[in-house]
Amino acid sequence: MTVVPDDHLMTLICDTCGDSIRATACVLPDAEVVWTLVSEHGWSGSPFATGPHRCPHCSLLPVTGGGHASYDNHGPGGILGIDPLDDMTVAAATGDVDLDTGDTLRAALRHAADMGGHVVVDLTRVHVIDSIDLGLLVRAHRDARDRGATLCLAAPSRFVRTVLHTMRLDRAFPVYESRDEALAQLSRGRASAPTASTAATAARS
């Protein structure tokens, strides 16, 4: 199903029962992002216009085929693990990183900083992230810089990239396509924040 935009109004249609809601939504640079509309009205599904969407009632029903599970069952956000690797530490997150997981992320970032060296925040399994937790990442990035280290992001989703671009943070963090790429660049001492052109390309990808 595709959300139908009309200026700042969007119509969200449930793939299960066909129910719909028409409401205003925060407009991001990527017009396909509809996560604010989905989350504010208790719906579930893809954070993008093209994808499965379910109304609050149908969100409580079992997911049956159609590709819904990959969007509806993000799972609780949290930290999968903190792995020290030479002079680097990898903090791997999972699920939806939001208000409920803030304390977990804060503790993980603090622990990674205490271990010293560079920090890679692996976002491979993260679908969405809110502004509060992005703020935690910004502070951790600044703390790392103050102690002569680098904090970078690995494998952020399209949604996370769009939020970074919206909040003008896409040039603040070094961002890499994968954990392995981040580790390789850090080990070579080549980690740096992306250029404006690189950041714009990443936000559109």
PyMOL CGO cylinders between C-alpha atoms (Angstrom):
from pymol import cmd
from pymol.cgo import CYLINDER

trace = [
    CYLINDER, 0.00, 0.00, 0.00, 1.18, 3.53, -0.66, 0.3, 1, 1, 1, 1, 1, 1,
    CYLINDER, 1.18, 3.53, -0.66, 0.38, 6.52, 1.53, 0.3, 1, 1, 1, 1, 1, 1,
    CYLINDER, 0.38, 6.52, 1.53, -1.27, 9.25, -0.53, 0.3, 1, 1, 1, 1, 1, 1,
    CYLINDER, -1.27, 9.25, -0.53, 0.26, 12.70, 0.14, 0.3, 1, 1, 1, 1, 1, 1,
    CYLINDER, 0.26, 12.70, 0.14, -1.54, 15.98, -0.50, 0.3, 1, 1, 1, 1, 1, 1,
    CYLINDER, -1.54, 15.98, -0.50, 0.55, 18.98, 0.51, 0.3, 1, 1, 1, 1, 1, 1,
    CYLINDER, 0.55, 18.98, 0.51, 1.02, 18.48, 4.28, 0.3, 1, 1, 1, 1, 1, 1,
    CYLINDER, 1.02, 18.48, 4.28, -1.92, 16.07, 4.54, 0.3, 1, 1, 1, 1, 1, 1,
    CYLINDER, -1.92, 16.07, 4.54, -1.45, 12.34, 4.10, 0.3, 1, 1, 1, 1, 1, 1,
    CYLINDER, -1.45, 12.34, 4.10, -3.93, 9.50, 3.86, 0.3, 1, 1, 1, 1, 1, 1,
    CYLINDER, -3.93, 9.50, 3.86, -2.82, 6.30, 5.60, 0.3, 1, 1, 1, 1, 1, 1,
    CYLINDER, -2.82, 6.30, 5.60, -4.63, 3.12, 4.48, 0.3, 1, 1, 1, 1, 1, 1,
    CYLINDER, -4.63, 3.12, 4.48, -4.64, -0.14, 6.44, 0.3, 1, 1, 1, 1, 1, 1,
    CYLINDER, -4.64, -0.14, 6.44, -3.56, -3.12, 4.35, 0.3, 1, 1, 1, 1, 1, 1,
    CYLINDER, -3.56, -3.12, 4.35, -5.62, -5.52, 6.47, 0.3, 1, 1, 1, 1, 1, 1,
    CYLINDER, -5.62, -5.52, 6.47, -9.06, -3.90, 6.77, 0.3, 1, 1, 1, 1, 1, 1,
    CYLINDER, -9.06, -3.90, 6.77, -8.87, -0.91, 4.45, 0.3, 1, 1, 1, 1, 1, 1,
    CYLINDER, -8.87, -0.91, 4.45, -9.55, 1.62, 7.21, 0.3, 1, 1, 1, 1, 1, 1,
    CYLINDER, -9.55, 1.62, 7.21, -7.90, 4.97, 6.63, 0.3, 1, 1, 1, 1, 1, 1,
    CYLINDER, -7.90, 4.97, 6.63, -6.91, 8.14, 8.42, 0.3, 1, 1, 1, 1, 1, 1,
    CYLINDER, -6.91, 8.14, 8.42, -6.12, 11.54, 6.94, 0.3, 1, 1, 1, 1, 1, 1,
    CYLINDER, -6.12, 11.54, 6.94, -3.89, 13.81, 8.97, 0.3, 1, 1, 1, 1, 1, 1,
    CYLINDER, -3.89, 13.81, 8.97, -1.01, 16.23, 8.85, 0.3, 1, 1, 1, 1, 1, 1,
    CYLINDER, -1.01, 16.23, 8.85, 2.49, 14.86, 9.20, 0.3, 1, 1, 1, 1, 1, 1,
    CYLINDER, 2.49, 14.86, 9.20, 5.91, 16.32, 9.79, 0.3, 1, 1, 1, 1, 1, 1,
    CYLINDER, 5.91, 16.32, 9.79, 7.40, 16.75, 6.34, 0.3, 1, 1, 1, 1, 1, 1,
    CYLINDER, 7.40, 16.75, 6.34, 10.96, 15.47, 6.02, 0.3, 1, 1, 1, 1, 1, 1,
    CYLINDER, 10.96, 15.47, 6.02, 13.31, 16.10, 3.07, 0.3, 1, 1, 1, 1, 1, 1,
    CYLINDER, 13.31, 16.10, 3.07, 12.52, 12.57, 1.92, 0.3, 1, 1, 1, 1, 1, 1,
    CYLINDER, 12.52, 12.57, 1.92, 8.81, 12.83, 1.09, 0.3, 1, 1, 1, 1, 1, 1,
    CYLINDER, 8.81, 12.83, 1.09, 8.49, 9.06, 1.30, 0.3, 1, 1, 1, 1, 1, 1,
    CYLINDER, 8.49, 9.06, 1.30, 9.06, 9.05, 5.07, 0.3, 1, 1, 1, 1, 1, 1,
    CYLINDER, 9.06, 9.05, 5.07, 5.74, 8.81, 6.95, 0.3, 1, 1, 1, 1, 1, 1,
    CYLINDER, 5.74, 8.81, 6.95, 6.94, 7.50, 10.31, 0.3, 1, 1, 1, 1, 1, 1,
    CYLINDER, 6.94, 7.50, 10.31, 5.56, 10.46, 12.28, 0.3, 1, 1, 1, 1, 1, 1,
    CYLINDER, 5.56, 10.46, 12.28, 2.09, 9.82, 10.85, 0.3, 1, 1, 1, 1, 1, 1,
    CYLINDER, 2.09, 9.82, 10.85, 2.35, 6.09, 11.58, 0.3, 1, 1, 1, 1, 1, 1,
    CYLINDER, 2.35, 6.09, 11.58, 3.62, 6.38, 15.15, 0.3, 1, 1, 1, 1, 1, 1,
    CYLINDER, 3.62, 6.38, 15.15, 1.52, 9.34, 16.32, 0.3, 1, 1, 1, 1, 1, 1,
    CYLINDER, 1.52, 9.34, 16.32, -1.75, 7.58, 15.45, 0.3, 1, 1, 1, 1, 1, 1,
    CYLINDER, -1.75, 7.58, 15.45, -0.90, 4.15, 16.84, 0.3, 1, 1, 1, 1, 1, 1,
    CYLINDER, -0.90, 4.15, 16.84, -0.41, 2.48, 13.47, 0.3, 1, 1, 1, 1, 1, 1,
    CYLINDER, -0.41, 2.48, 13.47, 2.35, 0.01, 12.68, 0.3, 1, 1, 1, 1, 1, 1,
    CYLINDER, 2.35, 0.01, 12.68, 4.27, -0.84, 9.56, 0.3, 1, 1, 1, 1, 1, 1,
    CYLINDER, 4.27, -0.84, 9.56, 6.82, 0.64, 7.22, 0.3, 1, 1, 1, 1, 1, 1,
    CYLINDER, 6.82, 0.64, 7.22, 8.26, 4.06, 8.03, 0.3, 1, 1, 1, 1, 1, 1,
    CYLINDER, 8.26, 4.06, 8.03, 7.95, 4.79, 4.30, 0.3, 1, 1, 1, 1, 1, 1,
    CYLINDER, 7.95, 4.79, 4.30, 4.97, 5.61, 2.13, 0.3, 1, 1, 1, 1, 1, 1,
    CYLINDER, 4.97, 5.61, 2.13, 5.44, 2.48, 0.04, 0.3, 1, 1, 1, 1, 1, 1,
    CYLINDER, 5.44, 2.48, 0.04, 5.08, -0.54, 2.29, 0.3, 1, 1, 1, 1, 1, 1,
    CYLINDER, 5.08, -0.54, 2.29, 2.68, -2.32, 4.64, 0.3, 1, 1, 1, 1, 1, 1,
    CYLINDER, 2.68, -2.32, 4.64, 0.64, -0.25, 7.11, 0.3, 1, 1, 1, 1, 1, 1,
    CYLINDER, 0.64, -0.25, 7.11, -1.84, -1.45, 9.74, 0.3, 1, 1, 1, 1, 1, 1,
    CYLINDER, -1.84, -1.45, 9.74, -4.39, 0.49, 11.80, 0.3, 1, 1, 1, 1, 1, 1,
    CYLINDER, -4.39, 0.49, 11.80, -4.30, 0.24, 15.64, 0.3, 1, 1, 1, 1, 1, 1,
    CYLINDER, -4.30, 0.24, 15.64, -6.92, -2.55, 15.65, 0.3, 1, 1, 1, 1, 1, 1,
    CYLINDER, -6.92, -2.55, 15.65, -5.23, -4.67, 12.98, 0.3, 1, 1, 1, 1, 1, 1,
    CYLINDER, -5.23, -4.67, 12.98, -1.82, -4.11, 14.53, 0.3, 1, 1, 1, 1, 1, 1,
    CYLINDER, -1.82, -4.11, 14.53, -2.97, -6.35, 17.39, 0.3, 1, 1, 1, 1, 1, 1,
    CYLINDER, -2.97, -6.35, 17.39, -3.81, -9.20, 15.02, 0.3, 1, 1, 1, 1, 1, 1,
    CYLINDER, -3.81, -9.20, 15.02, -1.27, -11.91, 14.10, 0.3, 1, 1, 1, 1, 1, 1,
    CYLINDER, -1.27, -11.91, 14.10, 0.89, -11.06, 11.12, 0.3, 1, 1, 1, 1, 1, 1,
    CYLINDER, 0.89, -11.06, 11.12, 0.24, -13.43, 8.21, 0.3, 1, 1, 1, 1, 1, 1,
    CYLINDER, 0.24, -13.43, 8.21, 2.47, -13.24, 5.16, 0.3, 1, 1, 1, 1, 1, 1,
    CYLINDER, 2.47, -13.24, 5.16, 2.55, -10.34, 2.74, 0.3, 1, 1, 1, 1, 1, 1,
    CYLINDER, 2.55, -10.34, 2.74, 5.88, -9.13, 4.03, 0.3, 1, 1, 1, 1, 1, 1,
    CYLINDER, 5.88, -9.13, 4.03, 4.39, -7.35, 7.03, 0.3, 1, 1, 1, 1, 1, 1,
    CYLINDER, 4.39, -7.35, 7.03, 6.58, -9.02, 9.61, 0.3, 1, 1, 1, 1, 1, 1,
    CYLINDER, 6.58, -9.02, 9.61, 9.77, -7.30, 8.52, 0.3, 1, 1, 1, 1, 1, 1,
    CYLINDER, 9.77, -7.30, 8.52, 8.19, -3.97, 9.44, 0.3, 1, 1, 1, 1, 1, 1,
    CYLINDER, 8.19, -3.97, 9.44, 5.72, -4.74, 12.22, 0.3, 1, 1, 1, 1, 1, 1,
    CYLINDER, 5.72, -4.74, 12.22, 8.00, -6.85, 14.37, 0.3, 1, 1, 1, 1, 1, 1,
    CYLINDER, 8.00, -6.85, 14.37, 10.94, -4.55, 14.89, 0.3, 1, 1, 1, 1, 1, 1,
    CYLINDER, 10.94, -4.55, 14.89, 11.16, -5.89, 18.42, 0.3, 1, 1, 1, 1, 1, 1,
    CYLINDER, 11.16, -5.89, 18.42, 12.13, -3.97, 21.54, 0.3, 1, 1, 1, 1, 1, 1,
    CYLINDER, 12.13, -3.97, 21.54, 15.08, -1.68, 21.14, 0.3, 1, 1, 1, 1, 1, 1,
    CYLINDER, 15.08, -1.68, 21.14, 18.23, -2.34, 23.06, 0.3, 1, 1, 1, 1, 1, 1,
    CYLINDER, 18.23, -2.34, 23.06, 21.92, -3.17, 22.91, 0.3, 1, 1, 1, 1, 1, 1,
    CYLINDER, 21.92, -3.17, 22.91, 22.94, -6.52, 21.43, 0.3, 1, 1, 1, 1, 1, 1,
    CYLINDER, 22.94, -6.52, 21.43, 26.47, -6.31, 22.75, 0.3, 1, 1, 1, 1, 1, 1,
    CYLINDER, 26.47, -6.31, 22.75, 29.57, -4.25, 23.42, 0.3, 1, 1, 1, 1, 1, 1,
    CYLINDER, 29.57, -4.25, 23.42, 32.68, -5.76, 21.85, 0.3, 1, 1, 1, 1, 1, 1,
    CYLINDER, 32.68, -5.76, 21.85, 36.21, -4.46, 22.47, 0.3, 1, 1, 1, 1, 1, 1,
    CYLINDER, 36.21, -4.46, 22.47, 38.45, -4.84, 19.42, 0.3, 1, 1, 1, 1, 1, 1,
    CYLINDER, 38.45, -4.84, 19.42, 42.05, -3.63, 19.88, 0.3, 1, 1, 1, 1, 1, 1,
    CYLINDER, 42.05, -3.63, 19.88, 41.74, 0.15, 20.34, 0.3, 1, 1, 1, 1, 1, 1,
    CYLINDER, 41.74, 0.15, 20.34, 38.10, 0.22, 19.25, 0.3, 1, 1, 1, 1, 1, 1,
    CYLINDER, 38.10, 0.22, 19.25, 34.76, -0.69, 20.78, 0.3, 1, 1, 1, 1, 1, 1,
    CYLINDER, 34.76, -0.69, 20.78, 31.65, -1.76, 18.87, 0.3, 1, 1, 1, 1, 1, 1,
    CYLINDER, 31.65, -1.76, 18.87, 28.24, -1.11, 20.43, 0.3, 1, 1, 1, 1, 1, 1,
    CYLINDER, 28.24, -1.11, 20.43, 25.57, -2.95, 18.44, 0.3, 1, 1, 1, 1, 1, 1,
    CYLINDER, 25.57, -2.95, 18.44, 21.97, -1.74, 18.80, 0.3, 1, 1, 1, 1, 1, 1,
    CYLINDER, 21.97, -1.74, 18.80, 18.76, -3.42, 17.72, 0.3, 1, 1, 1, 1, 1, 1,
    CYLINDER, 18.76, -3.42, 17.72, 15.04, -2.73, 17.29, 0.3, 1, 1, 1, 1, 1, 1,
    CYLINDER, 15.04, -2.73, 17.29, 13.42, 0.69, 17.55, 0.3, 1, 1, 1, 1, 1, 1,
    CYLINDER, 13.42, 0.69, 17.55, 15.71, 3.04, 19.46, 0.3, 1, 1, 1, 1, 1, 1,
    CYLINDER, 15.71, 3.04, 19.46, 13.33, 5.38, 21.26, 0.3, 1, 1, 1, 1, 1, 1,
    CYLINDER, 13.33, 5.38, 21.26, 12.43, 6.89, 24.63, 0.3, 1, 1, 1, 1, 1, 1,
    CYLINDER, 12.43, 6.89, 24.63, 12.09, 3.46, 26.25, 0.3, 1, 1, 1, 1, 1, 1,
    CYLINDER, 12.09, 3.46, 26.25, 15.64, 2.47, 25.32, 0.3, 1, 1, 1, 1, 1, 1,
    CYLINDER, 15.64, 2.47, 25.32, 17.39, 5.74, 26.14, 0.3, 1, 1, 1, 1, 1, 1,
    CYLINDER, 17.39, 5.74, 26.14, 18.87, 4.55, 29.43, 0.3, 1, 1, 1, 1, 1, 1,
    CYLINDER, 18.87, 4.55, 29.43, 20.22, 1.40, 27.79, 0.3, 1, 1, 1, 1, 1, 1,
    CYLINDER, 20.22, 1.40, 27.79, 21.87, 3.34, 24.97, 0.3, 1, 1, 1, 1, 1, 1,
    CYLINDER, 21.87, 3.34, 24.97, 23.29, 5.91, 27.40, 0.3, 1, 1, 1, 1, 1, 1,
    CYLINDER, 23.29, 5.91, 27.40, 24.82, 3.18, 29.56, 0.3, 1, 1, 1, 1, 1, 1,
    CYLINDER, 24.82, 3.18, 29.56, 26.27, 1.41, 26.52, 0.3, 1, 1, 1, 1, 1, 1,
    CYLINDER, 26.27, 1.41, 26.52, 27.86, 4.59, 25.18, 0.3, 1, 1, 1, 1, 1, 1,
    CYLINDER, 27.86, 4.59, 25.18, 29.29, 5.40, 28.60, 0.3, 1, 1, 1, 1, 1, 1,
    CYLINDER, 29.29, 5.40, 28.60, 30.74, 1.91, 28.91, 0.3, 1, 1, 1, 1, 1, 1,
    CYLINDER, 30.74, 1.91, 28.91, 32.26, 2.14, 25.43, 0.3, 1, 1, 1, 1, 1, 1,
    CYLINDER, 32.26, 2.14, 25.43, 33.85, 5.48, 26.31, 0.3, 1, 1, 1, 1, 1, 1,
    CYLINDER, 33.85, 5.48, 26.31, 35.27, 4.06, 29.56, 0.3, 1, 1, 1, 1, 1, 1,
    CYLINDER, 35.27, 4.06, 29.56, 36.97, 1.34, 27.53, 0.3, 1, 1, 1, 1, 1, 1,
    CYLINDER, 36.97, 1.34, 27.53, 38.83, 4.03, 25.60, 0.3, 1, 1, 1, 1, 1, 1,
    CYLINDER, 38.83, 4.03, 25.60, 39.62, 4.28, 21.91, 0.3, 1, 1, 1, 1, 1, 1,
    CYLINDER, 39.62, 4.28, 21.91, 37.28, 4.74, 18.98, 0.3, 1, 1, 1, 1, 1, 1,
    CYLINDER, 37.28, 4.74, 18.98, 33.62, 3.74, 19.10, 0.3, 1, 1, 1, 1, 1, 1,
    CYLINDER, 33.62, 3.74, 19.10, 31.54, 2.16, 16.33, 0.3, 1, 1, 1, 1, 1, 1,
    CYLINDER, 31.54, 2.16, 16.33, 27.77, 2.27, 16.86, 0.3, 1, 1, 1, 1, 1, 1,
    CYLINDER, 27.77, 2.27, 16.86, 26.47, -0.60, 14.74, 0.3, 1, 1, 1, 1, 1, 1,
    CYLINDER, 26.47, -0.60, 14.74, 22.94, 0.24, 13.55, 0.3, 1, 1, 1, 1, 1, 1,
    CYLINDER, 22.94, 0.24, 13.55, 22.53, -2.74, 11.23, 0.3, 1, 1, 1, 1, 1, 1,
    CYLINDER, 22.53, -2.74, 11.23, 19.51, -4.03, 13.16, 0.3, 1, 1, 1, 1, 1, 1,
    CYLINDER, 19.51, -4.03, 13.16, 17.99, -0.63, 13.96, 0.3, 1, 1, 1, 1, 1, 1,
    CYLINDER, 17.99, -0.63, 13.96, 14.96, 0.48, 11.93, 0.3, 1, 1, 1, 1, 1, 1,
    CYLINDER, 14.96, 0.48, 11.93, 14.08, 3.83, 13.50, 0.3, 1, 1, 1, 1, 1, 1,
    CYLINDER, 14.08, 3.83, 13.50, 15.58, 6.19, 16.07, 0.3, 1, 1, 1, 1, 1, 1,
    CYLINDER, 15.58, 6.19, 16.07, 14.08, 9.20, 17.85, 0.3, 1, 1, 1, 1, 1, 1,
    CYLINDER, 14.08, 9.20, 17.85, 15.55, 12.66, 18.44, 0.3, 1, 1, 1, 1, 1, 1,
    CYLINDER, 15.55, 12.66, 18.44, 16.33, 12.00, 22.11, 0.3, 1, 1, 1, 1, 1, 1,
    CYLINDER, 16.33, 12.00, 22.11, 18.58, 9.05, 21.33, 0.3, 1, 1, 1, 1, 1, 1,
    CYLINDER, 18.58, 9.05, 21.33, 20.18, 10.94, 18.47, 0.3, 1, 1, 1, 1, 1, 1,
    CYLINDER, 20.18, 10.94, 18.47, 21.03, 13.56, 21.08, 0.3, 1, 1, 1, 1, 1, 1,
    CYLINDER, 21.03, 13.56, 21.08, 22.78, 10.87, 23.11, 0.3, 1, 1, 1, 1, 1, 1,
    CYLINDER, 22.78, 10.87, 23.11, 24.82, 9.92, 20.06, 0.3, 1, 1, 1, 1, 1, 1,
    CYLINDER, 24.82, 9.92, 20.06, 25.75, 13.56, 19.44, 0.3, 1, 1, 1, 1, 1, 1,
    CYLINDER, 25.75, 13.56, 19.44, 26.98, 13.99, 23.02, 0.3, 1, 1, 1, 1, 1, 1,
    CYLINDER, 26.98, 13.99, 23.02, 28.91, 10.72, 22.85, 0.3, 1, 1, 1, 1, 1, 1,
    CYLINDER, 28.91, 10.72, 22.85, 30.46, 11.86, 19.57, 0.3, 1, 1, 1, 1, 1, 1,
    CYLINDER, 30.46, 11.86, 19.57, 31.59, 15.12, 21.17, 0.3, 1, 1, 1, 1, 1, 1,
    CYLINDER, 31.59, 15.12, 21.17, 32.96, 13.31, 24.21, 0.3, 1, 1, 1, 1, 1, 1,
    CYLINDER, 32.96, 13.31, 24.21, 34.93, 10.99, 21.94, 0.3, 1, 1, 1, 1, 1, 1,
    CYLINDER, 34.93, 10.99, 21.94, 36.32, 13.95, 20.02, 0.3, 1, 1, 1, 1, 1, 1,
    CYLINDER, 36.32, 13.95, 20.02, 37.35, 15.67, 23.25, 0.3, 1, 1, 1, 1, 1, 1,
    CYLINDER, 37.35, 15.67, 23.25, 39.42, 12.64, 24.26, 0.3, 1, 1, 1, 1, 1, 1,
    CYLINDER, 39.42, 12.64, 24.26, 41.00, 12.38, 20.83, 0.3, 1, 1, 1, 1, 1, 1,
    CYLINDER, 41.00, 12.38, 20.83, 38.89, 9.49, 19.56, 0.3, 1, 1, 1, 1, 1, 1,
    CYLINDER, 38.89, 9.49, 19.56, 36.15, 9.04, 16.93, 0.3, 1, 1, 1, 1, 1, 1,
    CYLINDER, 36.15, 9.04, 16.93, 32.57, 7.81, 17.24, 0.3, 1, 1, 1, 1, 1, 1,
    CYLINDER, 32.57, 7.81, 17.24, 31.07, 6.67, 13.96, 0.3, 1, 1, 1, 1, 1, 1,
    CYLINDER, 31.07, 6.67, 13.96, 27.84, 5.08, 12.79, 0.3, 1, 1, 1, 1, 1, 1,
    CYLINDER, 27.84, 5.08, 12.79, 27.75, 1.84, 10.83, 0.3, 1, 1, 1, 1, 1, 1,
    CYLINDER, 27.75, 1.84, 10.83, 24.97, 0.68, 8.50, 0.3, 1, 1, 1, 1, 1, 1,
    CYLINDER, 24.97, 0.68, 8.50, 22.22, 3.18, 9.39, 0.3, 1, 1, 1, 1, 1, 1,
    CYLINDER, 22.22, 3.18, 9.39, 18.87, 2.47, 7.74, 0.3, 1, 1, 1, 1, 1, 1,
    CYLINDER, 18.87, 2.47, 7.74, 17.38, 4.77, 5.14, 0.3, 1, 1, 1, 1, 1, 1,
    CYLINDER, 17.38, 4.77, 5.14, 15.08, 6.15, 7.82, 0.3, 1, 1, 1, 1, 1, 1,
    CYLINDER, 15.08, 6.15, 7.82, 17.98, 6.91, 10.19, 0.3, 1, 1, 1, 1, 1, 1,
    CYLINDER, 17.98, 6.91, 10.19, 19.89, 8.59, 7.37, 0.3, 1, 1, 1, 1, 1, 1,
    CYLINDER, 19.89, 8.59, 7.37, 16.86, 10.74, 6.59, 0.3, 1, 1, 1, 1, 1, 1,
    CYLINDER, 16.86, 10.74, 6.59, 16.50, 11.80, 10.22, 0.3, 1, 1, 1, 1, 1, 1,
    CYLINDER, 16.50, 11.80, 10.22, 20.21, 12.64, 10.37, 0.3, 1, 1, 1, 1, 1, 1,
    CYLINDER, 20.21, 12.64, 10.37, 19.78, 14.77, 7.25, 0.3, 1, 1, 1, 1, 1, 1,
    CYLINDER, 19.78, 14.77, 7.25, 16.65, 16.45, 8.63, 0.3, 1, 1, 1, 1, 1, 1,
    CYLINDER, 16.65, 16.45, 8.63, 18.41, 17.40, 11.86, 0.3, 1, 1, 1, 1, 1, 1,
    CYLINDER, 18.41, 17.40, 11.86, 21.51, 18.49, 9.94, 0.3, 1, 1, 1, 1, 1, 1,
    CYLINDER, 21.51, 18.49, 9.94, 23.61, 15.85, 11.60, 0.3, 1, 1, 1, 1, 1, 1,
    CYLINDER, 23.61, 15.85, 11.60, 24.58, 14.02, 8.43, 0.3, 1, 1, 1, 1, 1, 1,
    CYLINDER, 24.58, 14.02, 8.43, 27.92, 15.83, 8.38, 0.3, 1, 1, 1, 1, 1, 1,
    CYLINDER, 27.92, 15.83, 8.38, 28.57, 15.48, 12.11, 0.3, 1, 1, 1, 1, 1, 1,
    CYLINDER, 28.57, 15.48, 12.11, 29.20, 11.74, 12.20, 0.3, 1, 1, 1, 1, 1, 1,
    CYLINDER, 29.20, 11.74, 12.20, 31.44, 9.56, 10.07, 0.3, 1, 1, 1, 1, 1, 1,
    CYLINDER, 31.44, 9.56, 10.07, 28.89, 7.17, 8.53, 0.3, 1, 1, 1, 1, 1, 1,
    CYLINDER, 28.89, 7.17, 8.53, 29.81, 3.84, 6.92, 0.3, 1, 1, 1, 1, 1, 1,
    CYLINDER, 29.81, 3.84, 6.92, 27.85, 1.25, 4.98, 0.3, 1, 1, 1, 1, 1, 1,
    CYLINDER, 27.85, 1.25, 4.98, 28.88, -1.60, 7.27, 0.3, 1, 1, 1, 1, 1, 1,
    CYLINDER, 28.88, -1.60, 7.27, 30.55, -2.44, 10.56, 0.3, 1, 1, 1, 1, 1, 1,
    CYLINDER, 30.55, -2.44, 10.56, 33.52, -3.94, 8.72, 0.3, 1, 1, 1, 1, 1, 1,
    CYLINDER, 33.52, -3.94, 8.72, 34.04, -0.78, 6.67, 0.3, 1, 1, 1, 1, 1, 1,
    CYLINDER, 34.04, -0.78, 6.67, 33.92, 1.37, 9.80, 0.3, 1, 1, 1, 1, 1, 1,
    CYLINDER, 33.92, 1.37, 9.80, 36.47, -0.81, 11.59, 0.3, 1, 1, 1, 1, 1, 1,
    CYLINDER, 36.47, -0.81, 11.59, 38.75, -0.82, 8.56, 0.3, 1, 1, 1, 1, 1, 1,
    CYLINDER, 38.75, -0.82, 8.56, 38.69, 2.96, 8.22, 0.3, 1, 1, 1, 1, 1, 1,
    CYLINDER, 38.69, 2.96, 8.22, 39.23, 3.53, 11.94, 0.3, 1, 1, 1, 1, 1, 1,
    CYLINDER, 39.23, 3.53, 11.94, 42.14, 1.11, 12.01, 0.3, 1, 1, 1, 1, 1, 1,
    CYLINDER, 42.14, 1.11, 12.01, 43.74, 3.07, 9.17, 0.3, 1, 1, 1, 1, 1, 1,
    CYLINDER, 43.74, 3.07, 9.17, 43.09, 6.37, 10.90, 0.3, 1, 1, 1, 1, 1, 1,
    CYLINDER, 43.09, 6.37, 10.90, 40.95, 7.60, 8.02, 0.3, 1, 1, 1, 1, 1, 1,
    CYLINDER, 40.95, 7.60, 8.02, 37.60, 8.12, 9.74, 0.3, 1, 1, 1, 1, 1, 1,
    CYLINDER, 37.60, 8.12, 9.74, 36.08, 11.49, 8.99, 0.3, 1, 1, 1, 1, 1, 1,
    CYLINDER, 36.08, 11.49, 8.99, 32.66, 13.10, 8.77, 0.3, 1, 1, 1, 1, 1, 1,
    CYLINDER, 32.66, 13.10, 8.77, 31.13, 12.86, 5.27, 0.3, 1, 1, 1, 1, 1, 1,
    CYLINDER, 31.13, 12.86, 5.27, 31.29, 15.76, 2.89, 0.3, 1, 1, 1, 1, 1, 1,
    CYLINDER, 31.29, 15.76, 2.89, 28.13, 17.67, 2.00, 0.3, 1, 1, 1, 1, 1, 1,
    CYLINDER, 28.13, 17.67, 2.00, 27.82, 15.87, -1.34, 0.3, 1, 1, 1, 1, 1, 1,
    CYLINDER, 27.82, 15.87, -1.34, 28.38, 12.45, 0.22, 0.3, 1, 1, 1, 1, 1, 1,
    CYLINDER, 28.38, 12.45, 0.22, 25.80, 13.16, 2.94, 0.3, 1, 1, 1, 1, 1, 1,
    CYLINDER, 25.80, 13.16, 2.94, 23.21, 14.30, 0.42, 0.3, 1, 1, 1, 1, 1, 1,
    CYLINDER, 23.21, 14.30, 0.42, 23.73, 11.16, -1.65, 0.3, 1, 1, 1, 1, 1, 1,
    CYLINDER, 23.73, 11.16, -1.65, 23.43, 8.93, 1.43, 0.3, 1, 1, 1, 1, 1, 1,
    CYLINDER, 23.43, 8.93, 1.43, 20.18, 10.60, 2.51, 0.3, 1, 1, 1, 1, 1, 1,
    CYLINDER, 20.18, 10.60, 2.51, 18.64, 9.85, -0.87, 0.3, 1, 1, 1, 1, 1, 1,
    CYLINDER, 18.64, 9.85, -0.87, 19.81, 6.23, -1.02, 0.3, 1, 1, 1, 1, 1, 1,
]
cmd.load_cgo(trace, "trace")
